[in-house]
Structures are given as C-alpha cells and as structure tokens.
C-alpha cells in the first residue's frame, strides 16, 4: 500500500506556527530534521507539551517591526525563515524527550525552540527540568534568564533602594528577584492598575506613580519610551538606570537634560543575548539557563501565566494575545 503524497509523513515532518505577513500567521507542516546539524552530535526528538508566548519580542516579529539592521542579531536559536516573514519564531518550549540518549529519554526538558509540536535538536540544546519544577511553569525559563541577566547588569547590593518600571513578565521577575536580596526596598511601578494584584501576590510593593528620586538602581522594562523618562526621574545621585526594553524600529527620545548630568547618572543597556562580561570567565549560557530553571521552583510564579490556548488555535488567537496585552502576561500554548 502506498502512502498518500498529500498526507504529511509524521516521522519526517512536524507542525509549526509561522508568521506569514503583518499580523498574520498559520500552522504549517515543516521538516522535523534540523537544518545544518552536526552529524557528530547525538540528536533528541522532543514531543512538545507547552510553549510560552513572549509578548514583547513576538509582537515585534508578528507585526514586522524588527529593524533591518537587527535581522541577524534578533534571530532565535532555532528560527527558520528570515525577517520579516515568513518566519518560524519563538524560544520557550517545554516537552518530553521521546528519542535520543537513554539518559534523556522520558525526561521533561526546556528548549529555546519556536512553537512546534515535535522537533529534533542536538542533545546539548535541551536542559532537563529540576524535579520539583512543573512543566507548565517551566515556559517562564527564558523570561527568568532575561531577568537574571538584567540584575547581573545592574549589580544590586544589600540594602539598595530599587525601582522597577514596567511590570510585564520580565519586570515582575526582576522585581521579585531583587526583593529577595536582604535589606532592599523594591518598588514595582506600572501605569496599569491591573498589575497591582499580581505584584502583591509576589510580595511586591506596587505603585502606579513615580516616587522619590532617591533610588540606587532603576530598571526599566516597560517597552514604552515614556517609561524611560519615568526611570530617569527616579534615579538618585550617582545612580544607575538599566534599560532592558527593546523598542524595535520605534524612535525613543531620551530626556538627558535637567538633572541627568548634575546627578552623574549612568544609563546602560542590558540584553540577554550577551552574558555580563565580568561573569564570562565563570558562566556560560547553559549554566545561566540552569540557574533560571532552579529559580522557577517557587509556586508563587504561577501568577505570571495568565492564559492559555491550544496549539491548533494559534491562527485565531495570536493577534488577540499580542495586541490586547493589558491583562496578559505570559500566555501558555498547550499541545
């Protein structure tokens, strides 16, 4: 009996979410075998269980707002296609290894992979989950890794007065981590009052307004240019402002007059694609991701996952998830 050529071979193909145009996407059959894989490295096949939608970056990709100059820098580890589209993009997949080295088969793993129901990658590309970390929550790993890197860039210290401006997933994680440093006073700031409940669930002091300009460290994660102005206004003498927002092709006016020079403020960028230079001798990407997964074991962080949908529903759900974000933090895709 011959196989119908119009029916995909499930042993060699998988189903993946592709952005196909401005605000458009669809689920397509895609080759299961990784392109350009190292034949000397053993591969694993992963059956996806969940993936997370990273609203900030994926919204820029979905609407074709990645600047041409950043096409290479913004490629995800296992991205297929090129910006602006068609492109298979994403980096928060959790699944179960169904084929590969015996020590990995059956294990739940995290992988920086797009939204796809099955995939085959080098064994080194997957990280087993800690035993006490539910797979449903592990989709936050990439966000936690970004938060860790941002704090490494900001170098908070015991007793610091810290403000975090912008309470998306990364901002909430940054504030939550900073609040666990002894003696710190952390203020979580967002203009959206609906963020207050979640902030307080994480034990954070919430404010919808900027406060005193006495902070040792201010971290901006709102993604809005007005938030940068708020962050600069919160910084005390000789303070540091860490800019974690990425604006794509959006112009950002930075108010560097007024007190910026008299206060001798430091404005520095943070981007998860690069490990802080001072830590490179001791840390690599795999160790940093392992740390992020360990930090996710607190069940309070379930509050950051505010919705879910089936993988098959992405074509009709993605636009709503990425456009109407006042109530959405991390959205979970279920396979």
N, C-alpha and C positions, 0 to 999 in steps of 0.2 A: 504493500500500500504506500503510495507516495504522499508526502506532506503537501498540503495546500500552500503554494508560494505566497499567498496573500495573508496567511496567518503567521505572525512572528514566531521564531524558534526561541522558546523561553530559556534554552540553555546558552544561547549566544546573544540574546537581546534583553533589555530591561525597559522600564517605562520611567521617563524623567520629565520634570517640569522645565519648559523652555520659555524664555521671554522672546516673543516674536515681533514685537513692534512697540511703539509708545503706548504704555498702558494695556498691552495685550500679551497673552501667553496661552500655552496649551501643553497638554501631556502628549509626548511623542515617544515612539519606540527609538531606542538608542543602543549602540553596541555595548555589550557587557564587558568585553575585554578592554583593559586600559590601553590608551594610546602611548606608544613610545616607552613601554615598561622595560625595566632592566631584567633581562632573562635570567640573570644570576640570582635575583632576589625572589624568594617564595611569595606567592600571592595568596590572599584570602578572599573568599566570597562572603559578602555581608548581606543578610536579609534585613532591610530597614524596619525599624519599629516605630521610630518617631524622628521628626526633624523640627528645627526651630526656625522661624522666620525672623531675620534680623531687620527690623523695620527701617532703621535709618539708612543703611547701605543698600538694602534690597529695593527700597523705594527709589533711590537714585538710579539704580540699574533698570528698574521696571519702567521708569519714565525717560530713559535715555539721557540722563544728566551727568554721566561720568565724563569729565573733560577729556578731550582727545589726548592731551599731554599726559594723562594719567592712565591711559588704557593698559599699559604694561604693569604699572605699579598696583593697579586695582584688581588684577587677575586673582581669582580664588585658586587654591591649590589644585583642584580637580575640575576646574572650569572647562567646558567645551564651547566652541564658538568664540567669536570676537565681539567686542563692544562696537556699536551699540546693540546690535542684535543680528541674527538670532544668537542667543547665548543661554547656556545652562549654568546657573549661578546659585551659590549657597555654600554654607560652611558650618552647619550644625546638625549632623546626622548621628543618630544612635541606633545601633542594630545588633544583631546576633551573628556571630561567625558560623557559617554553615559548611564551609570548606576551607582547608588550609592546614597549617601545622597543628599537630594533635593537641598541643598545649593551649591553643586558641579556640579550637572548635567548641561551640557551645557557650562561649563567653560573650557577655554583653560588652560592647565597645563603643567608643566615641571616635568619629572621623570627621575631618574638615571636608565634607562632601556635599554636593548640591542635593536638591530634593529629588530622590530617585528610589524606586522600590527595592532594587538589588544592585550591587556594584562589586567590582573586583579591583582590589588595590594591593600594593605591596604590604606585606605584614607590618612593616615599620610605620605605616601610615595610620594604624589603628591603635588606640590606647584602651586597655581594659578598664572598666569602671571599678572603683572601690566597692567592696562587698555591700556596704551599707548605703550606697547611693542608688536610688531608684532610677531606672532608665528614663522614666517620664520627666525627671528633673534634670537629667544629665544634658539635655539640649541647651542648657544655660552655660555650658563649658566655655564656648568661645567668648561670650559676654564677660564671664568671670575672668578669663585670661586677659581681656582688654582692661578690665578694672584693675587687676594686679599690676599690669604694666604701667597704667596711669599713675598709680600710687608709687611705684618704683621711680617714676619720673619726678613726682612731687616731693619725695622723701619726707613724709610727715614724721613728726617726733612726739615723744611722750609730752602730754600737756598742751599740744598745739590747738589753736583755735582755727577750725577748718570750716569752710563753706563749700558746698557742692551745689552748683547752679544747673538745673535740668535733671528731672527725675524720670528719665526713661529707664530701661533695664540696667544699662551700664552705670548711669548716675546713681541709682539706688544701690547697686552693688559697691560702688566706690564709697558712698556714704556709710554703708553697713560695715565694710571692712575698716574704714577709718575710725568708726565709733568703737571698735574693739581694741584700739590702742589705748593703754591706760592714761587717764587724765585728760583725754581730748574733749573739746567741746565742738561737736559737729552740728551744723545747721544745714538741713536739706531744703533747698529752695526751688519752687516751681510756681509758675503763674496759674497752673491748672489746679484748682482746689480739690479735684477728684484724686489727686496723688496723695493727699493727706492720710487717708485711711491706710493705704499700703505702707507709707513711710512709718506710720505709728505701729503697724504690725511688725515692722522690722526694728522697733525700738528707737526710732529716729525722731529728733525734734524738727518739725515741719514749719516752714514759713512760706507764705505766698508773696512776701515783700522782702526787698533787700534791707539789711540791718546796718549795724555799725561798721565803719571801715577799719576794724582792728584785727583782721584775720591774718594769721601767719601764712596760711595756704588757702588758695581759692582754686577750685577745679571746675571748669566749665564744660558741660556735656549736653547742653540743650539743643545744639544744632541750629540755633537761631542767632543771627547777628546781634539782636538786642540783648541776648543773654551775655554776650561778651562784654557789652557795656556795663551790665549789672555786675559781672565778675570783677572788672577793673575797679569799680566803685567800692567793692567790699574789701579790697586789699589794704592792709596797714603798711606802715613804714618798712621798707626793705623786704616786702612780702613777695611771694611767687604766685603767679597765675598760670596754671597748666591748662592749655587749650586742647581738649580731647575731641571737640566737634569736627566733623568733616563736612564741608559745605558743597562739594561737587563743583559745579560751574557757577555757583551763586556768589556775587560780589559781597565782600564783608568790610564795611567801614569800621576801622578800629579807632576809638576815641583816645588818642595818645597825647592829648593836650592836658590842660588842667593839672591834676596832681600826679600824673604819671611820672614825670621826671623828678619833681621835688621829693616824691616818696621813694625814688630809686627802685621802682618795681621791676620784676623780672617776668617777662611773658615768654613761655616756652611751649612748644608743641609736643604732643605725645601720640604715637601711632603704634599699634600692636604688631605691625609687620617687622619692627626692629626692637630687639632687646636692648634695654638701657646699657650703654657702653661699659659702665662700671661693673656690670654683672656678667658680661660676656665670658670672662675667664672661668666663671663657676656655674653658669646656667646656659642651657640650650632650650630650643623650642619644646622638645619632648618633656623635659623636666618642668618647664613652666606650665604646660598643659596638665601634667600630672598634679601639680600643686592646685590648679584651678578646680580639678575634679575633687580633690580632697576637701577643698573649702566649701563645696556644694552640699556636703552631707547634712547641713542644718535644715530641718524640715520647714523652718520659717520662710525659706526662699521659695517655697511653692506659691507664695503670694504673687510672685513675679510672672507667673504663667496665667494669663487672663482669658484665654480662649483656645479652642481647638477646632479642627475640621478634618475631614477625611482627605487623604491624598487625591482621590478622584474628584474632589470638589474644588481643587485649586483654581481651575479656569474661571469659575464664577465667584470665588471667594477672595482671590489675591488682591484685586483692585480695592475692595472694601477694607481689607486688613491694612493695606499700605496707605490709603488715603485718609480714612477716618480713624485717627490714632489717639483721640483724647482718652478713650477708655482702654486702649490696647497697649499692653506691654509686650511680653513675649507670647507669640501665638504658636501653638503646637500643632504639627501635622501628624496625623495618625495613619499608619499603613496597615 
